[in-house]
Amino acid sequence: MFRKKAQVKPAANIKSSERRKIFKAICDQFGINDETLPSHEGYKILPKDVRTAKIKLHSGENAMLFTGEGGKPIWIRMGASQYVPTLYTLWECPYIAPILLTPRPTILALQNGADLMARGVFDPLPEKAPVGSVVAIATLDSPTVPVAVGIAVVDCSDIREEDTGKAAITVNVIDDTLFASYHGDKKVPKSLDLSIPQEAPQEAPQDESSLNNNGSPALKDRENDNPENIQKVEKDPVEELTEEQLLQLALEQTEAEAAEKASQDMKTQDEQKDKNGQGAQAAVPEEIPEESESLENKLTTKDIDDLLFQALLQVLRKAIDEPLSFPMQASLFLSEHLLRNVRYPHREVNLKNSSWKKAAKFFKAMDKKGLLNCRERNGEVVIQSIAGKDNPEVRDFQVYKVKKTPAGQQQQQQQSQQSSGAKMVATEYWKPRSVAKGLFEDLNLSTSQFYPTETLKNILSQYVTKHQLGSGQNVNVDGVLRAALSVDNKTAALPRPKMLSALQGNCSVSHTITEPGGEEPKKLAKGPIPQITIQTERRGGNKIVTKLWNLEPFHLDPVLMAEELRVACAGSTTVNPLREGSDLQEVMVQGDQKRAITSLLETKGVRPAWIETIDKANKKKKK
């Protein structure tokens, strides 16, 4: 059903009263007793903050999509009242729907748009799965983990071996467009508990001393015989608190205990340092407890400097055993290697809070120390090489174990990186075509590999040096260079700056775009680095609208962008396919919103060079 992308309208929040109605309808449809279901399980079925959006499938069918935090698709309403959970919801609440088992190869057919056939259903069958009910589909080797969701078209609890035809219509399957629309955690669980959670009975324990001869609770104080006092006991103020207030009290108690424990740990460490006289080791704290306001001020600028410096030495020491590929952009080196090797995860440990303040100053300072070699090109620092085993400081460095970052703190760090203006990293890679292969073969380099731009420059320099073709601005052209650079026979020498662009003209180009703080995609995208297009145009006379497209290559969801622009621009937004048959979508905003859109894109890490602005609204009319 979601093999192709659906047209999604901007989402809107729903009222709490509407959420309760929907939750009640879901429980009634799936036979869930909401009175015995724990409240936290209820929020797994339907989160507190849920949004709805109208969608139109590629088949022309209309439906309603329910999304949770981060745009995670959680429910689909088919027709007027049938609710279908997505895989993300079933992984949280696998007890909702009965499970049909099928061989793993069948899932490939479902991903290609096929429905589940009766011949593909294996024992054991569910006890109850009538026609029209929602069914989960799992594989025989992982029977508790749904990988597809469908609607039964036959009684799936009574499928026989000789039955033919369809058993269920596929609605959602792993890796389809609905599953891929969520940019959060998509890890498939290994196994799930299919039992229905129940609210544990809360009975106060009673011992024999608290019971009288009749087996009823005995009052310790005779004054409790007073009806007023008994009434006070029965109306315990704790029982009058709401569930949210009780949860808040528990959280406050937990935070107080954690703060007290952290304070005791810090005091113990200080006493231990004074006893052992380890003043020289105070540069890097022995242990940094997890986030708390009282501890953030404990990290001095020198502490942060030392942690970053040690992280760099660790990266260089590891590179002796597992070499890195250079040249590399400094922003990529910082996010992928340096920050991942900081000894202790702490949101205060970043270059902004160090004495260097900026990445460029940090890398230039390390260049002066002889730990790396870097250059600045077009405003971007590029690391050419790093120190190895010849450097005693790197060779003798003792590798330490990096403490894992807690999930909540990792999310805070990512938000901090985005708010501090962290940029995406786009890298172009080049593979030689047939006319340029002779240059690479002369240097014993692979002709089927993609090379980054800086490596392409080094290849040209190595060839010129090897054959002594010139050391100045002009390079003598021999037969191999003439073919690789497409130089005519009349040209005997070529300016060095023009060599790179000439070689790139005889190479096929691909690229990668890495999110701020993310990992570089392993798969290359064909073509040069694309551009996001912002276009203003007139509609119906004086009405101006702004269109925005090509967001997907930059890991930006058009639907989520439309929601943010609706708030930022205080105007209506729509999302439609860019053209018929295209997987790309365009966002349209009312009014001339070029500045607002550009500003929002920059906060998400998009560089101005990747944004193309077209103004069709203010073109002068021909006289």
GIHUBEL-V129550 format. One record per residue. N is the residue number from 0. RES is the residue in one small letter. OMEGA is omega in whole degrees, 0 to 359 (none if undefined). D_FIRST is the distance of its C-alpha to the first C-alpha in Angstrom with 2 decimals. Layout:
n:N res:RES omega:OMEGA d_first:D_FIRST
n:N res:RES omega:OMEGA d_first:D_FIRST
//
This chain:
n:0 res:m omega:179 d_first:0.00
n:1 res:f omega:176 d_first:3.81
n:2 res:r omega:173 d_first:5.71
n:3 res:k omega:183 d_first:7.62
n:4 res:k omega:176 d_first:9.31
n:5 res:a omega:174 d_first:9.15
n:6 res:q omega:185 d_first:12.66
n:7 res:v omega:175 d_first:14.24
n:8 res:k omega:178 d_first:17.61
n:9 res:p omega:183 d_first:20.34
n:10 res:a omega:179 d_first:20.33
n:11 res:a omega:178 d_first:23.29
n:12 res:n omega:176 d_first:25.12
n:13 res:i omega:180 d_first:25.50
n:14 res:k omega:180 d_first:28.86
n:15 res:s omega:178 d_first:29.87
n:16 res:s omega:178 d_first:30.49
n:17 res:e omega:178 d_first:26.96
n:18 res:r omega:179 d_first:25.69
n:19 res:r omega:178 d_first:27.94
n:20 res:k omega:180 d_first:26.62
n:21 res:i omega:180 d_first:22.97
n:22 res:f omega:178 d_first:24.18
n:23 res:k omega:179 d_first:26.18
n:24 res:a omega:179 d_first:23.31
n:25 res:i omega:180 d_first:21.17
n:26 res:c omega:179 d_first:24.27
n:27 res:d omega:182 d_first:24.94
n:28 res:q omega:186 d_first:21.48
n:29 res:f omega:176 d_first:21.62
n:30 res:g omega:180 d_first:25.40
n:31 res:i omega:177 d_first:26.47
n:32 res:n omega:184 d_first:30.09
n:33 res:d omega:180 d_first:30.08
n:34 res:e omega:179 d_first:33.89
n:35 res:t omega:181 d_first:34.24
n:36 res:l omega:177 d_first:31.35
n:37 res:p omega:184 d_first:32.77
n:38 res:s omega:181 d_first:32.08
n:39 res:h omega:176 d_first:30.74
n:40 res:e omega:177 d_first:28.10
n:41 res:g omega:179 d_first:27.19
n:42 res:y omega:173 d_first:26.62
n:43 res:k omega:179 d_first:24.30
n:44 res:i omega:179 d_first:22.14
n:45 res:l omega:183 d_first:22.36
n:46 res:p omega:180 d_first:24.38
n:47 res:k omega:179 d_first:27.32
n:48 res:d omega:182 d_first:26.10
n:49 res:v omega:180 d_first:22.64
n:50 res:r omega:180 d_first:21.19
n:51 res:t omega:178 d_first:18.77
n:52 res:a omega:175 d_first:16.99
n:53 res:k omega:179 d_first:15.40
n:54 res:i omega:176 d_first:12.11
n:55 res:k omega:182 d_first:10.86
n:56 res:l omega:181 d_first:7.40
n:57 res:h omega:177 d_first:8.13
n:58 res:s omega:181 d_first:8.03
n:59 res:g omega:182 d_first:10.74
n:60 res:e omega:178 d_first:9.70
n:61 res:n omega:179 d_first:11.56
n:62 res:a omega:178 d_first:11.30
n:63 res:m omega:181 d_first:13.63
n:64 res:l omega:177 d_first:13.24
n:65 res:f omega:182 d_first:16.17
n:66 res:t omega:178 d_first:17.58
n:67 res:g omega:183 d_first:20.67
n:68 res:e omega:179 d_first:23.27
n:69 res:g omega:180 d_first:22.53
n:70 res:g omega:181 d_first:19.22
n:71 res:k omega:177 d_first:17.63
n:72 res:p omega:184 d_first:14.39
n:73 res:i omega:180 d_first:15.51
n:74 res:w omega:173 d_first:14.02
n:75 res:i omega:175 d_first:11.48
n:76 res:r omega:180 d_first:13.21
n:77 res:m omega:181 d_first:11.55
n:78 res:g omega:185 d_first:14.29
n:79 res:a omega:190 d_first:17.78
n:80 res:s omega:182 d_first:18.17
n:81 res:q omega:180 d_first:15.47
n:82 res:y omega:180 d_first:14.86
n:83 res:v omega:179 d_first:12.28
n:84 res:p omega:173 d_first:13.64
n:85 res:t omega:178 d_first:12.11
n:86 res:l omega:181 d_first:13.68
n:87 res:y omega:178 d_first:16.40
n:88 res:t omega:180 d_first:17.47
n:89 res:l omega:177 d_first:17.54
n:90 res:w omega:176 d_first:19.67
n:91 res:e omega:183 d_first:22.01
n:92 res:c omega:186 d_first:22.08
n:93 res:p omega:182 d_first:21.17
n:94 res:y omega:186 d_first:23.11
n:95 res:i omega:188 d_first:20.70
n:96 res:a omega:174 d_first:18.65
n:97 res:p omega:186 d_first:19.98
n:98 res:i omega:172 d_first:19.11
n:99 res:l omega:182 d_first:18.41
n:100 res:l omega:181 d_first:19.91
n:101 res:t omega:177 d_first:18.94
n:102 res:p omega:182 d_first:20.52
n:103 res:r omega:179 d_first:19.38
n:104 res:p omega:179 d_first:18.76
n:105 res:t omega:182 d_first:15.98
n:106 res:i omega:178 d_first:13.91
n:107 res:l omega:178 d_first:14.23
n:108 res:a omega:178 d_first:12.74
n:109 res:l omega:179 d_first:9.64
n:110 res:q omega:178 d_first:9.51
n:111 res:n omega:175 d_first:9.95
n:112 res:g omega:181 d_first:6.91
n:113 res:a omega:174 d_first:9.09
n:114 res:d omega:181 d_first:9.30
n:115 res:l omega:181 d_first:12.32
n:116 res:m omega:181 d_first:15.47
n:117 res:a omega:179 d_first:18.61
n:118 res:r omega:182 d_first:20.68
n:119 res:g omega:180 d_first:18.75
n:120 res:v omega:184 d_first:19.68
n:121 res:f omega:176 d_first:23.05
n:122 res:d omega:1 d_first:25.72
n:123 res:p omega:179 d_first:26.36
n:124 res:l omega:178 d_first:24.20
n:125 res:p omega:181 d_first:23.69
n:126 res:e omega:184 d_first:26.39
n:127 res:k omega:177 d_first:24.21
n:128 res:a omega:185 d_first:20.60
n:129 res:p omega:179 d_first:20.87
n:130 res:v omega:178 d_first:18.56
n:131 res:g omega:179 d_first:16.06
n:132 res:s omega:178 d_first:16.57
n:133 res:v omega:178 d_first:14.32
n:134 res:v omega:173 d_first:14.84
n:135 res:a omega:182 d_first:14.85
n:136 res:i omega:180 d_first:14.81
n:137 res:a omega:179 d_first:17.65
n:138 res:t omega:182 d_first:19.68
n:139 res:l omega:181 d_first:23.16
n:140 res:d omega:175 d_first:24.90
n:141 res:s omega:190 d_first:23.39
n:142 res:p omega:182 d_first:23.03
n:143 res:t omega:185 d_first:23.00
n:144 res:v omega:179 d_first:20.36
n:145 res:p omega:176 d_first:16.68
n:146 res:v omega:176 d_first:14.39
n:147 res:a omega:179 d_first:11.16
n:148 res:v omega:180 d_first:10.35
n:149 res:g omega:177 d_first:9.55
n:150 res:i omega:184 d_first:11.27
n:151 res:a omega:176 d_first:14.27
n:152 res:v omega:172 d_first:15.09
n:153 res:v omega:175 d_first:18.54
n:154 res:d omega:187 d_first:21.07
n:155 res:c omega:176 d_first:20.07
n:156 res:s omega:183 d_first:23.52
n:157 res:d omega:177 d_first:25.20
n:158 res:i omega:180 d_first:23.47
n:159 res:r omega:185 d_first:26.26
n:160 res:e omega:183 d_first:26.79
n:161 res:e omega:182 d_first:27.17
n:162 res:d omega:177 d_first:24.00
n:163 res:t omega:179 d_first:21.52
n:164 res:g omega:183 d_first:18.20
n:165 res:k omega:174 d_first:14.92
n:166 res:a omega:181 d_first:15.40
n:167 res:a omega:175 d_first:12.07
n:168 res:i omega:183 d_first:8.50
n:169 res:t omega:177 d_first:6.38
n:170 res:v omega:182 d_first:5.03
n:171 res:n omega:179 d_first:6.67
n:172 res:v omega:183 d_first:8.72
n:173 res:i omega:179 d_first:11.84
n:174 res:d omega:173 d_first:12.22
n:175 res:d omega:187 d_first:8.76
n:176 res:t omega:178 d_first:9.33
n:177 res:l omega:178 d_first:9.22
n:178 res:f omega:183 d_first:11.57
n:179 res:a omega:182 d_first:13.61
n:180 res:s omega:178 d_first:14.17
n:181 res:y omega:184 d_first:16.75
n:182 res:h omega:178 d_first:20.02
n:183 res:g omega:183 d_first:21.82
n:184 res:d omega:180 d_first:22.38
n:185 res:k omega:184 d_first:19.54
n:186 res:k omega:181 d_first:21.89
n:187 res:v omega:179 d_first:20.67
n:188 res:p omega:181 d_first:23.30
n:189 res:k omega:178 d_first:25.48
n:190 res:s omega:182 d_first:25.85
n:191 res:l omega:178 d_first:25.34
n:192 res:d omega:185 d_first:27.54
n:193 res:l omega:181 d_first:25.99
n:194 res:s omega:181 d_first:28.96
n:195 res:i omega:180 d_first:28.74
n:196 res:p omega:179 d_first:30.95
n:197 res:q omega:177 d_first:33.86
n:198 res:e omega:181 d_first:36.28
n:199 res:a omega:179 d_first:39.50
n:200 res:p omega:182 d_first:42.51
n:201 res:q omega:178 d_first:44.93
n:202 res:e omega:180 d_first:48.43
n:203 res:a omega:179 d_first:51.49
n:204 res:p omega:180 d_first:53.44
n:205 res:q omega:175 d_first:56.88
n:206 res:d omega:186 d_first:59.83
n:207 res:e omega:182 d_first:62.89
n:208 res:s omega:181 d_first:65.03
n:209 res:s omega:180 d_first:62.85
n:210 res:l omega:176 d_first:63.33
n:211 res:n omega:184 d_first:66.46
n:212 res:n omega:182 d_first:68.12
n:213 res:n omega:180 d_first:65.77
n:214 res:g omega:178 d_first:62.69
n:215 res:s omega:182 d_first:61.65
n:216 res:p omega:178 d_first:61.26
n:217 res:a omega:179 d_first:64.65
n:218 res:l omega:181 d_first:65.15
n:219 res:k omega:182 d_first:66.77
n:220 res:d omega:181 d_first:68.64
n:221 res:r omega:180 d_first:70.55
n:222 res:e omega:177 d_first:69.81
n:223 res:n omega:176 d_first:66.27
n:224 res:d omega:177 d_first:67.82
n:225 res:n omega:181 d_first:68.01
n:226 res:p omega:180 d_first:65.32
n:227 res:e omega:180 d_first:64.53
n:228 res:n omega:178 d_first:63.99
n:229 res:i omega:179 d_first:61.88
n:230 res:q omega:179 d_first:59.72
n:231 res:k omega:180 d_first:59.35
n:232 res:v omega:181 d_first:58.31
n:233 res:e omega:180 d_first:55.72
n:234 res:k omega:177 d_first:54.23
n:235 res:d omega:183 d_first:53.48
n:236 res:p omega:179 d_first:52.13
n:237 res:v omega:180 d_first:49.52
n:238 res:e omega:182 d_first:48.03
n:239 res:e omega:180 d_first:47.79
n:240 res:l omega:176 d_first:45.64
n:241 res:t omega:181 d_first:41.95
n:242 res:e omega:179 d_first:39.45
n:243 res:e omega:180 d_first:38.70
n:244 res:q omega:177 d_first:42.48
n:245 res:l omega:178 d_first:42.95
n:246 res:l omega:180 d_first:40.25
n:247 res:q omega:178 d_first:41.98
n:248 res:l omega:179 d_first:45.32
n:249 res:a omega:179 d_first:43.97
n:250 res:l omega:180 d_first:42.57
n:251 res:e omega:179 d_first:45.91
n:252 res:q omega:179 d_first:47.80
n:253 res:t omega:180 d_first:45.68
n:254 res:e omega:180 d_first:46.15
n:255 res:a omega:179 d_first:49.88
n:256 res:e omega:180 d_first:50.25
n:257 res:a omega:180 d_first:48.39
n:258 res:a omega:180 d_first:50.58
n:259 res:e omega:179 d_first:53.71
n:260 res:k omega:179 d_first:52.78
n:261 res:a omega:180 d_first:52.05
n:262 res:s omega:179 d_first:55.40
n:263 res:q omega:179 d_first:57.21
n:264 res:d omega:180 d_first:55.59
n:265 res:m omega:180 d_first:56.65
n:266 res:k omega:179 d_first:60.15
n:267 res:t omega:179 d_first:60.45
n:268 res:q omega:180 d_first:59.42
n:269 res:d omega:179 d_first:62.01
n:270 res:e omega:180 d_first:64.72
n:271 res:q omega:179 d_first:63.86
n:272 res:k omega:180 d_first:64.07
n:273 res:d omega:182 d_first:67.43
n:274 res:k omega:184 d_first:68.74
n:275 res:n omega:181 d_first:67.79
n:276 res:g omega:183 d_first:68.62
n:277 res:q omega:180 d_first:65.40
n:278 res:g omega:183 d_first:65.66
n:279 res:a omega:181 d_first:64.50
n:280 res:q omega:184 d_first:61.15
n:281 res:a omega:182 d_first:60.32
n:282 res:a omega:178 d_first:58.52
n:283 res:v omega:182 d_first:55.28
n:284 res:p omega:181 d_first:54.80
n:285 res:e omega:181 d_first:54.62
n:286 res:e omega:177 d_first:51.57
n:287 res:i omega:180 d_first:49.50
n:288 res:p omega:181 d_first:48.05
n:289 res:e omega:192 d_first:44.60
n:290 res:e omega:167 d_first:44.22
n:291 res:s omega:186 d_first:46.85
n:292 res:e omega:183 d_first:48.70
n:293 res:s omega:183 d_first:52.05
n:294 res:l omega:184 d_first:51.23
n:295 res:e omega:182 d_first:49.79
n:296 res:n omega:180 d_first:53.34
n:297 res:k omega:181 d_first:54.55
n:298 res:l omega:177 d_first:53.04
n:299 res:t omega:177 d_first:55.50
n:300 res:t omega:179 d_first:54.93
n:301 res:k omega:177 d_first:56.84
n:302 res:d omega:182 d_first:54.56
n:303 res:i omega:177 d_first:51.49
n:304 res:d omega:182 d_first:53.34
n:305 res:d omega:178 d_first:54.26
n:306 res:l omega:179 d_first:50.76
n:307 res:l omega:180 d_first:49.34
n:308 res:f omega:177 d_first:52.24
n:309 res:q omega:178 d_first:51.78
n:310 res:a omega:177 d_first:48.06
n:311 res:l omega:179 d_first:49.04
n:312 res:l omega:179 d_first:51.61
n:313 res:q omega:179 d_first:49.07
n:314 res:v omega:181 d_first:46.66
n:315 res:l omega:179 d_first:49.61
n:316 res:r omega:178 d_first:50.83
n:317 res:k omega:182 d_first:47.44
n:318 res:a omega:176 d_first:47.22
n:319 res:i omega:180 d_first:50.37
n:320 res:d omega:180 d_first:48.53
n:321 res:e omega:187 d_first:45.06
n:322 res:p omega:175 d_first:45.76
n:323 res:l omega:181 d_first:43.57
n:324 res:s omega:179 d_first:42.92
n:325 res:f omega:5 d_first:44.93
n:326 res:p omega:182 d_first:45.17
n:327 res:m omega:177 d_first:42.55
n:328 res:q omega:185 d_first:41.83
n:329 res:a omega:180 d_first:43.48
n:330 res:s omega:178 d_first:40.49
n:331 res:l omega:178 d_first:38.44
n:332 res:f omega:181 d_first:41.41
n:333 res:l omega:185 d_first:41.77
n:334 res:s omega:187 d_first:38.21
n:335 res:e omega:187 d_first:37.46
n:336 res:h omega:187 d_first:40.91
n:337 res:l omega:184 d_first:43.51
n:338 res:l omega:178 d_first:41.73
n:339 res:r omega:180 d_first:40.06
n:340 res:n omega:173 d_first:43.58
n:341 res:v omega:189 d_first:45.17
n:342 res:r omega:182 d_first:46.96
n:343 res:y omega:178 d_first:45.83
n:344 res:p omega:179 d_first:42.64
n:345 res:h omega:186 d_first:43.81
n:346 res:r omega:179 d_first:42.42
n:347 res:e omega:183 d_first:45.95
n:348 res:v omega:175 d_first:46.13
n:349 res:n omega:185 d_first:45.15
n:350 res:l omega:181 d_first:47.13
n:351 res:k omega:181 d_first:47.30
n:352 res:n omega:179 d_first:49.47
n:353 res:s omega:179 d_first:51.56
n:354 res:s omega:179 d_first:54.82
n:355 res:w omega:178 d_first:53.14
n:356 res:k omega:183 d_first:50.68
n:357 res:k omega:181 d_first:48.77
n:358 res:a omega:182 d_first:47.19
n:359 res:a omega:180 d_first:49.38
n:360 res:k omega:180 d_first:52.56
n:361 res:f omega:183 d_first:51.48
n:362 res:f omega:176 d_first:50.80
n:363 res:k omega:178 d_first:54.00
n:364 res:a omega:178 d_first:55.95
n:365 res:m omega:175 d_first:54.58
n:366 res:d omega:179 d_first:55.50
n:367 res:k omega:178 d_first:59.08
n:368 res:k omega:180 d_first:59.11
n:369 res:g omega:180 d_first:58.26
n:370 res:l omega:177 d_first:55.01
n:371 res:l omega:178 d_first:52.86
n:372 res:n omega:183 d_first:53.20
n:373 res:c omega:177 d_first:51.16
n:374 res:r omega:179 d_first:51.27
n:375 res:e omega:181 d_first:49.90
n:376 res:r omega:179 d_first:48.16
n:377 res:n omega:178 d_first:46.80
n:378 res:g omega:182 d_first:46.82
n:379 res:e omega:178 d_first:44.83
n:380 res:v omega:180 d_first:46.71
n:381 res:v omega:178 d_first:46.10
n:382 res:i omega:183 d_first:47.39
n:383 res:q omega:182 d_first:49.18
n:384 res:s omega:179 d_first:50.31
n:385 res:i omega:179 d_first:51.12
n:386 res:a omega:181 d_first:54.16
n:387 res:g omega:185 d_first:54.25
n:388 res:k omega:177 d_first:56.66
n:389 res:d omega:178 d_first:59.60
n:390 res:n omega:184 d_first:59.28
n:391 res:p omega:180 d_first:60.97
n:392 res:e omega:178 d_first:59.10
n:393 res:v omega:184 d_first:55.77
n:394 res:r omega:185 d_first:57.10
n:395 res:d omega:182 d_first:58.66
n:396 res:f omega:179 d_first:55.82
n:397 res:q omega:181 d_first:54.66
n:398 res:v omega:180 d_first:50.86
n:399 res:y omega:179 d_first:49.70
n:400 res:k omega:181 d_first:46.64
n:401 res:v omega:178 d_first:44.21
n:402 res:k omega:181 d_first:43.28
n:403 res:k omega:178 d_first:39.55
n:404 res:t omega:175 d_first:38.26
n:405 res:p omega:185 d_first:37.09
n:406 res:a omega:181 d_first:33.48
n:407 res:g omega:180 d_first:34.64
n:408 res:q omega:178 d_first:37.25
n:409 res:q omega:178 d_first:34.93
n:410 res:q omega:178 d_first:32.71
n:411 res:q omega:179 d_first:35.95
n:412 res:q omega:179 d_first:37.03
n:413 res:q omega:177 d_first:33.83
n:414 res:q omega:179 d_first:34.25
n:415 res:s omega:178 d_first:37.91
n:416 res:q omega:180 d_first:37.16
n:417 res:q omega:182 d_first:34.87
n:418 res:s omega:180 d_first:37.48
n:419 res:s omega:174 d_first:40.27
n:420 res:g omega:177 d_first:38.75
n:421 res:a omega:186 d_first:37.36
n:422 res:k omega:170 d_first:35.97
n:423 res:m omega:179 d_first:33.22
n:424 res:v omega:178 d_first:34.58
n:425 res:a omega:183 d_first:33.72
n:426 res:t omega:177 d_first:35.31
n:427 res:e omega:180 d_first:35.65
n:428 res:y omega:187 d_first:36.21
n:429 res:w omega:176 d_first:38.08
n:430 res:k omega:185 d_first:38.36
n:431 res:p omega:171 d_first:41.34
n:432 res:r omega:188 d_first:41.04
n:433 res:s omega:184 d_first:43.55
n:434 res:v omega:183 d_first:46.39
n:435 res:a omega:184 d_first:46.31
n:436 res:k omega:181 d_first:46.05
n:437 res:g omega:179 d_first:49.86
n:438 res:l omega:182 d_first:50.16
n:439 res:f omega:179 d_first:47.87
n:440 res:e omega:179 d_first:49.43
n:441 res:d omega:180 d_first:52.87
n:442 res:l omega:179 d_first:51.88
n:443 res:n omega:179 d_first:50.21
n:444 res:l omega:180 d_first:46.76
n:445 res:s omega:177 d_first:43.45
n:446 res:t omega:179 d_first:42.25
n:447 res:s omega:182 d_first:38.62
n:448 res:q omega:175 d_first:38.22
n:449 res:f omega:182 d_first:37.08
n:450 res:y omega:175 d_first:39.81
n:451 res:p omega:186 d_first:39.76
n:452 res:t omega:181 d_first:42.01
n:453 res:e omega:178 d_first:44.85
n:454 res:t omega:177 d_first:44.98
n:455 res:l omega:176 d_first:45.24
n:456 res:k omega:180 d_first:48.29
n:457 res:n omega:179 d_first:49.84
n:458 res:i omega:177 d_first:49.41
n:459 res:l omega:180 d_first:51.36
n:460 res:s omega:179 d_first:54.02
n:461 res:q omega:181 d_first:54.42
n:462 res:y omega:180 d_first:54.91
n:463 res:v omega:180 d_first:57.44
n:464 res:t omega:182 d_first:59.35
n:465 res:k omega:184 d_first:59.34
n:466 res:h omega:176 d_first:60.84
n:467 res:q omega:183 d_first:62.96
n:468 res:l omega:177 d_first:61.72
n:469 res:g omega:181 d_first:62.83
n:470 res:s omega:181 d_first:62.82
n:471 res:g omega:181 d_first:62.97
n:472 res:q omega:180 d_first:60.63
n:473 res:n omega:182 d_first:60.85
n:474 res:v omega:176 d_first:59.71
n:475 res:n omega:185 d_first:61.26
n:476 res:v omega:175 d_first:58.76
n:477 res:d omega:185 d_first:59.11
n:478 res:g omega:181 d_first:57.38
n:479 res:v omega:179 d_first:54.34
n:480 res:l omega:181 d_first:53.77
n:481 res:r omega:179 d_first:54.42
n:482 res:a omega:184 d_first:51.56
n:483 res:a omega:183 d_first:49.16
n:484 res:l omega:180 d_first:49.84
n:485 res:s omega:180 d_first:50.31
n:486 res:v omega:181 d_first:53.86
n:487 res:d omega:185 d_first:56.18
n:488 res:n omega:181 d_first:59.47
n:489 res:k omega:183 d_first:61.62
n:490 res:t omega:180 d_first:60.24
n:491 res:a omega:181 d_first:62.17
n:492 res:a omega:183 d_first:60.82
n:493 res:l omega:176 d_first:57.69
n:494 res:p omega:183 d_first:57.36
n:495 res:r omega:180 d_first:55.60
n:496 res:p omega:182 d_first:53.07
n:497 res:k omega:185 d_first:51.80
n:498 res:m omega:184 d_first:51.15
n:499 res:l omega:181 d_first:47.83
n:500 res:s omega:178 d_first:46.17
n:501 res:a omega:178 d_first:47.61
n:502 res:l omega:179 d_first:46.16
n:503 res:q omega:178 d_first:42.72
n:504 res:g omega:178 d_first:42.80
n:505 res:n omega:177 d_first:42.96
n:506 res:c omega:172 d_first:40.13
n:507 res:s omega:188 d_first:36.34
n:508 res:v omega:171 d_first:34.86
n:509 res:s omega:184 d_first:31.90
n:510 res:h omega:170 d_first:31.42
n:511 res:t omega:175 d_first:30.07
n:512 res:i omega:184 d_first:29.57
n:513 res:t omega:178 d_first:30.31
n:514 res:e omega:177 d_first:29.65
n:515 res:p omega:180 d_first:32.85
n:516 res:g omega:182 d_first:33.85
n:517 res:g omega:179 d_first:30.90
n:518 res:e omega:180 d_first:30.98
n:519 res:e omega:179 d_first:30.94
n:520 res:p omega:179 d_first:27.76
n:521 res:k omega:182 d_first:28.59
n:522 res:k omega:179 d_first:26.67
n:523 res:l omega:175 d_first:28.35
n:524 res:a omega:184 d_first:26.66
n:525 res:k omega:175 d_first:28.19
n:526 res:g omega:178 d_first:30.62
n:527 res:p omega:179 d_first:32.89
n:528 res:i omega:184 d_first:32.05
n:529 res:p omega:177 d_first:30.00
n:530 res:q omega:172 d_first:30.94
n:531 res:i omega:184 d_first:29.26
n:532 res:t omega:173 d_first:30.20
n:533 res:i omega:185 d_first:31.53
n:534 res:q omega:174 d_first:32.50
n:535 res:t omega:179 d_first:34.34
n:536 res:e omega:180 d_first:34.70
n:537 res:r omega:177 d_first:36.08
n:538 res:r omega:176 d_first:34.24
n:539 res:g omega:176 d_first:36.31
n:540 res:g omega:186 d_first:39.74
n:541 res:n omega:182 d_first:40.40
n:542 res:k omega:181 d_first:36.94
n:543 res:i omega:175 d_first:35.86
n:544 res:v omega:178 d_first:32.38
n:545 res:t omega:180 d_first:31.40
n:546 res:k omega:183 d_first:28.32
n:547 res:l omega:178 d_first:27.09
n:548 res:w omega:183 d_first:24.80
n:549 res:n omega:179 d_first:24.38
n:550 res:l omega:188 d_first:23.88
n:551 res:e omega:179 d_first:21.22
n:552 res:p omega:180 d_first:23.84
n:553 res:f omega:176 d_first:25.94
n:554 res:h omega:179 d_first:23.39
n:555 res:l omega:181 d_first:23.19
n:556 res:d omega:181 d_first:20.15
n:557 res:p omega:181 d_first:20.44
n:558 res:v omega:179 d_first:19.22
n:559 res:l omega:177 d_first:21.84
n:560 res:m omega:179 d_first:24.38
n:561 res:a omega:179 d_first:23.95
n:562 res:e omega:180 d_first:24.70
n:563 res:e omega:180 d_first:27.74
n:564 res:l omega:178 d_first:28.99
n:565 res:r omega:178 d_first:28.79
n:566 res:v omega:184 d_first:31.26
n:567 res:a omega:183 d_first:33.33
n:568 res:c omega:180 d_first:33.77
n:569 res:a omega:180 d_first:33.95
n:570 res:g omega:181 d_first:31.92
n:571 res:s omega:179 d_first:28.58
n:572 res:t omega:176 d_first:25.75
n:573 res:t omega:178 d_first:22.54
n:574 res:v omega:181 d_first:19.71
n:575 res:n omega:175 d_first:18.42
n:576 res:p omega:181 d_first:17.34
n:577 res:l omega:175 d_first:20.61
n:578 res:r omega:183 d_first:20.34
n:579 res:e omega:180 d_first:18.06
n:580 res:g omega:181 d_first:15.94
n:581 res:s omega:176 d_first:17.03
n:582 res:d omega:180 d_first:15.27
n:583 res:l omega:179 d_first:18.27
n:584 res:q omega:177 d_first:18.62
n:585 res:e omega:177 d_first:21.93
n:586 res:v omega:178 d_first:23.51
n:587 res:m omega:181 d_first:26.09
n:588 res:v omega:177 d_first:28.93
n:589 res:q omega:177 d_first:31.71
n:590 res:g omega:177 d_first:35.13
n:591 res:d omega:188 d_first:36.58
n:592 res:q omega:183 d_first:35.05
n:593 res:k omega:182 d_first:35.82
n:594 res:r omega:182 d_first:37.97
n:595 res:a omega:180 d_first:35.70
n:596 res:i omega:179 d_first:32.67
n:597 res:t omega:179 d_first:34.89
n:598 res:s omega:180 d_first:36.32
n:599 res:l omega:179 d_first:32.97
n:600 res:l omega:181 d_first:31.80
n:601 res:e omega:177 d_first:35.10
n:602 res:t omega:179 d_first:34.73
n:603 res:k omega:174 d_first:31.49
n:604 res:g omega:180 d_first:33.46
n:605 res:v omega:181 d_first:32.91
n:606 res:r omega:180 d_first:36.23
n:607 res:p omega:181 d_first:37.70
n:608 res:a omega:181 d_first:37.94
n:609 res:w omega:182 d_first:34.14
n:610 res:i omega:178 d_first:33.95
n:611 res:e omega:182 d_first:34.68
n:612 res:t omega:179 d_first:35.86
n:613 res:i omega:181 d_first:36.16
n:614 res:d omega:176 d_first:38.14
n:615 res:k omega:183 d_first:37.70
n:616 res:a omega:185 d_first:38.78
n:617 res:n omega:177 d_first:42.43
n:618 res:k omega:180 d_first:43.24
n:619 res:k omega:179 d_first:46.68
n:620 res:k omega:178 d_first:46.97
n:621 res:k omega:179 d_first:49.19
n:622 res:k omega:none d_first:52.51
//
